[in-house]
């Protein structure tokens, strides 16, 4: 019975989904697929999808996630430029986080959570400041580790994804929730692939 209720809720939310959300999510899926085949078009596609997503997130009053998307835009522009400058150079090798990097990661997660929560609670009309702040702070930490090619980035990103799914359903953004589930699966596969590459790099 609970499964049927959940399915009915999802169906109702999908019926109410706007064209803008369909386009934003389609661009998000395209970005992931382009990234998988190492195609430079992932950057303009991702930027377009992120900008549309920001409009929807503001409407849903998910301000911390919107701020997170500003960071994604900046990093996408940087990545696009960096792609052309360094595309023929070998990538930074994958590694596990050191104790110091773990301390920085925890500071980003919990420090960011507190700061974002207080900002959302006292300076916005957010009705979900605690969970919105948590999802975003975990993602910030994950992105920091990803930029440094640390294995644990996938773990932090999936902690963010795990809490983001029910939040997005709650905010009647079912396609974003489904995209996040898709990204959750991709992150699991990414962790397994990086672990394999890590072992290969250590034998060279």
Secondary structure in CASP SS format (residue, H / E / C, confidence):
PFRMAT SS
TARGET T0000
AUTHOR 0000-0000-0000
METHOD secondary structure of the structure
MODEL  1
X C 1.00
X H 1.00
X H 1.00
X H 1.00
X H 1.00
X H 1.00
X H 1.00
X H 1.00
X H 1.00
X H 1.00
X H 1.00
X H 1.00
X H 1.00
X H 1.00
X H 1.00
X C 1.00
X C 1.00
X C 1.00
X H 1.00
X H 1.00
X H 1.00
X H 1.00
X H 1.00
X H 1.00
X H 1.00
X H 1.00
X H 1.00
X H 1.00
X H 1.00
X H 1.00
X H 1.00
X H 1.00
X H 1.00
X H 1.00
X H 1.00
X H 1.00
X C 1.00
X C 1.00
X C 1.00
X C 1.00
X H 1.00
X H 1.00
X H 1.00
X H 1.00
X H 1.00
X H 1.00
X H 1.00
X H 1.00
X H 1.00
X H 1.00
X H 1.00
X H 1.00
X H 1.00
X H 1.00
X H 1.00
X H 1.00
X H 1.00
X H 1.00
X H 1.00
X C 1.00
X C 1.00
X C 1.00
X H 1.00
X H 1.00
X H 1.00
X H 1.00
X H 1.00
X H 1.00
X H 1.00
X H 1.00
X H 1.00
X H 1.00
X H 1.00
X H 1.00
X H 1.00
X H 1.00
X H 1.00
X H 1.00
X H 1.00
X H 1.00
X H 1.00
X H 1.00
X H 1.00
X H 1.00
X H 1.00
X H 1.00
X C 1.00
X C 1.00
X C 1.00
X C 1.00
X C 1.00
X C 1.00
X C 1.00
X C 1.00
X E 1.00
X C 1.00
X C 1.00
X C 1.00
X H 1.00
X H 1.00
X H 1.00
X H 1.00
X H 1.00
X H 1.00
X H 1.00
X H 1.00
X H 1.00
X H 1.00
X H 1.00
X H 1.00
X H 1.00
X H 1.00
X H 1.00
X H 1.00
X H 1.00
X H 1.00
X H 1.00
X H 1.00
X H 1.00
X H 1.00
X H 1.00
X H 1.00
X H 1.00
X C 1.00
X C 1.00
X C 1.00
X C 1.00
X C 1.00
X H 1.00
X H 1.00
X H 1.00
X H 1.00
X H 1.00
X H 1.00
X H 1.00
X H 1.00
X H 1.00
X H 1.00
X H 1.00
X H 1.00
X H 1.00
X H 1.00
X H 1.00
X H 1.00
X H 1.00
X H 1.00
X H 1.00
X C 1.00
X C 1.00
X E 1.00
X C 1.00
X C 1.00
X H 1.00
X H 1.00
X H 1.00
X H 1.00
X H 1.00
X H 1.00
X H 1.00
X H 1.00
X H 1.00
X H 1.00
X H 1.00
X H 1.00
X H 1.00
X H 1.00
X H 1.00
X H 1.00
X H 1.00
X H 1.00
X C 1.00
X C 1.00
X C 1.00
X H 1.00
X H 1.00
X H 1.00
X H 1.00
X H 1.00
X H 1.00
X H 1.00
X H 1.00
X H 1.00
X H 1.00
X H 1.00
X H 1.00
X H 1.00
X H 1.00
X H 1.00
X H 1.00
X H 1.00
X H 1.00
X H 1.00
X H 1.00
X H 1.00
X H 1.00
X H 1.00
X H 1.00
X H 1.00
X H 1.00
X H 1.00
X H 1.00
X H 1.00
X H 1.00
X C 1.00
END
